[in-house]
């Protein structure tokens, strides 16, 4: 919406006068209303408190007549609409109700009547706020009438003063400005007023005089400028001729000059020798992303190095790479680039492509002889891998062969304990029990040995896994196995990662079982499972406040059959953490620990994302 100056000034003045007045009136009305309502609430509470005190004896003595005078006295206040006195046992004790008094909003306060610490009744007082609000409404009407009168008189006075002192002088000032815009500079502007508008008119006269002299100077300057332009044209023609000679000289060599815009990842100039180098026409070289598309796939990361990293260094960058020709041949080139800022401060790249295919062919032949030695190393490595497989097969066979005699020893020991217990003394029965425990422990060791062997041969198949849900299942199983234990468990929700679900469950089972075991003798035991960031990488952790261990021996912790606690103090065979480390390693992660003896331990492990085929 477009307003005239007169309308805009009147609206601005009226707004400046009326808005503060209305705002102050609103604040005053609001303060009065709050004060009246506050007094009303205080009177209401005071009357209710008087009734509570006055009705103690009548309710206690069950004498309604003694309470009626007080009730009538309270009802003499015209703001009271209804008073009810309820006996805790009998119900309604006294009541007065005059609904015709009600005006406005009804306010209700119920209070219990107590005697000797017991609730013997209830007093309810209902009061209206109509009378208090009527006075506020009258004051509001008076404020509105006052504002309307002010709004009717103010515009006429303002417009009269505005027309004589501001608008008429402004119209004259605008007319003279139009003359100035039309370059009618010969007639002077005369202003005799000394106020702000008069000074503005005098400034306009000074501007007229300055423009009159300036236009004269510009005419002479134009003649000089035309002579300079003619001279510059001659210089530009000489520069273009010199540039053409330089380009012909550079393009006649086998070195390919080029320029590039790093922000757009494309060449802005390539020498014509490029067509011979790869066999592509020049317009293909100028296409966006040419270098990243026609670089050998093993060298495409160098395009990022050229167009991104080169902008941040002030020294030349050079590297060797392979370009793909139009006949599927690979051309080795040395790429040399330099960062050159232009007049606007923007950085551009320029450099050379040098064909080094002959030299690289010689290097490849030398590498072939060098690789012959590497083949010998690879053969030895394969032989070592075969030996490892034979060792695993031997371990598997020995483990299975040991099971049969162990089962026999355990079975016969059980028969002796069950069928010949009466023929053995206490020492004999204890020896047989120790034999059974030893055979069972040996069987567990064999199982762990087989599990450790399977981890080396099993295939890793990763998928999204919710570690939080697995941890909850494992800890619930541990709780159900020892329902009398009180352990504070804390599991961070929705910890999802890429892992083999079966293997990662085995790893968490060992870590959480260890935490459960080593907090068995700790009061107020706590076990936590969560995730954190360490050195910019996401890491999961299992922590407890149990027995802990001395970090001096931490390097032995993940070795098979390595234990840092006495077997009588904490059971186990020392294979669990070796299994955990093997599983984490199979996922290309790492595991480490921090602990203080007697203050618990925390195990960290990482699970980097696997390859797309899901195998390791």
Secondary structure, 3 states (H helix, E strand, C coil): CCCCHHHHHHHHHHHHHHHHHHHHHHHHHHHHHHHHHHHHHHHHHHHHHHHHHHHHHHHHHCCHHHHHHHHHHHHCCCCEEEEEEEECCCEEEEEEECHHHCCCCEEEEEEEEEECCEEEEEEEEEEECHHHHHHHHHHHHHHHHHHHHHHHHHHHHHHHHHHHHHHHHHHHHHHHHHHHHCCCCCCCCCCCCCCHHHHHHHHHHHHHHHHHHHHHHHHHHHHHHHHHHHHHHHHHHHHHHHHHHHHHHHHCCCCEEEEEECCCCEEEEECCHHHHHHCCCHHHHCCCCHHHHHECCCCCHHHHHHHCHHHHCCCCEEEEEEEECCCCCEEEEEEEEEEEECCCCCEEEEEEEEECHHHHHHHHHHHHHHHHHHHHHHHHHHHHHHHHHHHHHHHHHHHHHHHHHHHHHHHHHHHHHHHCHHHCCHHHHHHHHHHHHHHHHHHHHHHHHHHHHHHHHCCCCCEEEEHHHHHHHHHHHHHHHCCCCCEEEEECCCCEEEECHHHHHHHHHHHHHHHHHHCCCCCCEEEEEEEEEECCEEEEEEEECCCCCCHHHHHHCCCCCCCCCCCCCCCCCCCHHHHHHHHHHHCCCCEEEEECCCCCEEEEECCCCCCCCCCC
